[in-house]
């Protein structure tokens, strides 16, 4: 992959999303569409964004019983996504069925722990240990389930890559040096994540909300 940056296009307005994608397409490697976008625009919106000509990452974070997740995977075949997310905490059977139902050219990656959470948040849900411990547990589960990779923060990707040498690692919550952290709690720079083994770098607000999104995307591209 020549440019690992996927722009998070989580905008509620379809025309605004298309305009943003068209502006920065020369400086990103793909486009991530999350729940906000998918709930607002559905399959039609995905098809519209796909016309930009970049790979599509559907960040749907599927999490349900195995049969339901498999059915959802089959339902999005027509969209031909390059990447789809499921939740690792759905368990091995769900992960196996998700992979079995995915399109031939779709990578299935499991969300380990949201980058908006920290150790205190884990404890409140009854999970002991550090975020690192939790990510490593779920990385092992994902690997054993036969899916393609995981989603984790930049703080864990080096360890995950060491544990799973040929895994596919998606790192969100990235912030260029000097930018605002916002609602993220475990962040690193795009370059650090890339050096630590990230396959895909998901970047949203530092580009989409910049005064000059094209320049912001270009600046990040030049650091990689």
C-alpha positions in Angstrom: 0.0 0.0 0.0 1.6 3.2 -1.1 -0.4 5.5 1.1 -1.7 3.9 4.3 -3.9 6.8 5.3 -7.7 6.3 5.3 -9.7 9.4 5.7 -12.6 9.0 8.2 -15.5 10.5 6.3 -18.0 10.5 9.2 -20.0 13.5 7.9 -23.8 13.5 8.0 -24.2 15.3 4.7 -23.5 13.2 1.6 -22.6 16.0 -0.7 -20.2 17.4 1.9 -18.6 14.0 2.2 -18.2 13.6 -1.5 -16.7 17.0 -1.9 -14.2 16.4 0.9 -13.2 13.0 -0.5 -12.7 14.5 -4.0 -10.5 17.2 -2.6 -8.1 15.0 -0.7 -8.1 11.9 -2.9 -4.6 12.5 -4.2 -3.2 12.5 -0.7 -5.0 9.5 1.0 -5.1 5.8 0.3 -8.7 5.1 1.1 -11.9 6.3 2.7 -13.5 5.1 6.0 -17.2 5.2 6.4 -18.5 4.7 9.9 -21.9 4.2 11.6 -22.9 7.8 11.4 -22.4 7.9 7.6 -23.9 4.4 7.0 -27.0 5.1 9.1 -27.6 8.4 7.3 -27.0 7.3 3.8 -26.9 3.5 3.6 -25.8 1.5 0.6 -26.6 4.4 -1.7 -24.1 6.6 0.1 -21.4 4.0 0.0 -21.9 3.6 -3.8 -21.7 7.4 -4.2 -18.4 7.6 -2.3 -17.0 4.6 -4.1 -17.2 6.7 -7.3 -14.3 8.7 -6.0 -12.2 5.7 -6.9 -10.5 4.9 -3.6 -10.8 1.7 -1.5 -13.7 1.8 1.0 -13.4 0.8 4.6 -16.8 0.1 6.2 -16.3 0.7 9.9 -19.6 -0.9 11.1 -18.2 -2.7 14.2 -20.6 -5.6 13.8 -21.4 -7.3 17.1 -24.2 -9.8 17.4 -24.9 -13.5 17.4 -22.8 -15.4 14.7 -25.7 -16.0 12.4 -26.8 -12.3 12.4 -23.2 -11.0 11.8 -22.8 -13.5 8.9 -26.0 -12.3 7.4 -24.9 -8.7 7.6 -21.6 -9.6 6.0 -23.4 -11.3 3.1 -25.7 -8.3 2.8 -22.8 -5.9 2.1 -21.1 -8.1 -0.5 -22.5 -5.8 -3.2 -20.7 -2.8 -1.7 -17.3 -4.6 -2.2 -15.6 -3.0 0.8 -11.9 -3.4 1.2 -12.1 -3.6 5.0 -15.0 -4.3 7.4 -14.9 -4.2 11.2 -16.4 -6.5 13.7 -16.0 -6.5 17.5 -13.5 -9.0 18.9 -15.6 -9.3 22.0 -18.3 -11.0 20.0 -16.3 -14.2 20.5 -14.6 -16.8 18.3 -17.7 -18.3 16.6 -18.8 -14.8 15.6 -15.4 -13.9 14.2 -15.2 -17.2 12.3 -18.6 -16.8 10.8 -17.9 -13.2 9.9 -14.8 -14.2 7.9 -16.5 -17.1 6.2 -19.3 -14.8 5.1 -17.1 -11.9 3.9 -16.4 -11.2 0.3 -13.3 -12.7 -1.2 -11.4 -9.4 -1.4 -12.7 -8.0 1.9 -10.4 -7.9 5.0 -12.2 -8.6 8.2 -10.6 -6.9 11.2 -11.7 -7.0 14.8 -12.0 -4.0 17.1 -10.1 -4.8 20.3 -10.6 -1.7 22.5 -12.0 1.6 21.4 -9.4 4.4 21.5 -11.8 6.5 23.6 -11.5 4.1 26.5 -8.8 3.8 29.2 -8.1 1.5 32.1 -10.7 3.1 34.3 -13.4 2.5 31.6 -12.3 -1.1 31.4 -12.7 -1.6 35.2 -16.2 -0.1 35.0 -17.2 -2.9 32.6 -15.8 -5.6 34.8 -12.6 -6.2 32.8 -9.4 -6.4 34.8 -6.0 -5.4 33.7 -4.6 -2.7 31.5 -5.7 -1.7 28.0 -2.6 -3.4 26.8 -3.6 -6.6 28.5 -7.0 -6.5 27.0 -5.8 -5.8 23.5 -3.3 -8.6 23.6 -6.0 -11.1 24.8 -8.3 -10.1 21.9 -5.4 -10.1 19.4 -4.8 -13.7 20.2 -8.5 -14.5 19.9 -8.7 -12.7 16.5 -5.6 -14.6 15.3 -7.0 -17.9 16.4 -10.3 -17.2 14.7 -8.7 -16.9 11.3 -9.7 -13.3 10.5 -7.3 -10.9 8.8 -6.3 -8.5 11.6 -7.4 -6.1 14.4 -8.1 -2.5 15.2 -6.1 -1.2 18.1 -4.6 2.1 19.3 -1.1 3.2 18.3 0.0 2.4 21.9 -0.5 -1.3 21.4 0.2 -1.9 17.7 3.9 -2.6 18.2 3.2 -5.4 20.7 0.3 -6.7 18.5 2.5 -6.8 15.5 5.2 -8.7 17.4 2.6 -11.2 18.5 1.0 -11.6 15.1 3.7 -11.1 12.5 1.5 -11.3 9.4 -1.5 -9.6 10.8 -3.3 -6.6 9.3 -3.4 -3.7 11.8 -5.7 -0.7 11.6 -4.9 2.2 13.9 -7.5 4.9 14.5 -7.4 7.9 16.9 -4.2 9.3 15.4 -3.2 12.9 15.9 -0.3 14.7 14.1 2.2 16.3 16.5 0.7 19.4 18.1 -2.9 18.8 17.2 -5.9 18.6 19.6 -6.6 15.1 21.1 -10.3 15.7 21.4 -12.2 12.7 22.8 -9.3 10.2 22.2 -7.4 8.9 25.2 -4.7 6.7 23.7 -3.2 8.5 20.8 0.1 8.6 18.9 1.3 10.3 15.7 0.7 8.7 12.3 4.4 8.2 11.7 4.9 6.5 15.0 2.0 4.1 14.3 3.4 3.4 10.9 6.8 2.7 12.3 5.3 0.3 14.9 3.6 -1.9 12.3 0.3 -0.3 11.4 -1.1 -1.3 8.0 -3.8 1.4 7.9 -3.8 4.8 9.5 -7.3 6.1 10.1 -7.4 9.9 10.4 -10.5 12.1 10.5 -10.8 15.4 12.2 -7.2 16.5 11.7 -7.9 16.5 8.0 -11.7 16.9 7.6 -11.9 19.8 10.1 -8.7 21.5 9.1 -8.8 25.0 7.6 -7.2 23.6 4.5 -8.0 19.8 4.3 -5.8 19.3 1.3 -2.8 20.8 2.9 -3.4 18.9 6.1 -3.6 15.6 4.2 -0.5 16.5 2.3 1.4 17.4 5.5 0.5 14.0 7.1 1.5 12.2 3.9 4.9 13.8 3.9 5.6 12.5 7.4 5.2 8.9 6.5 
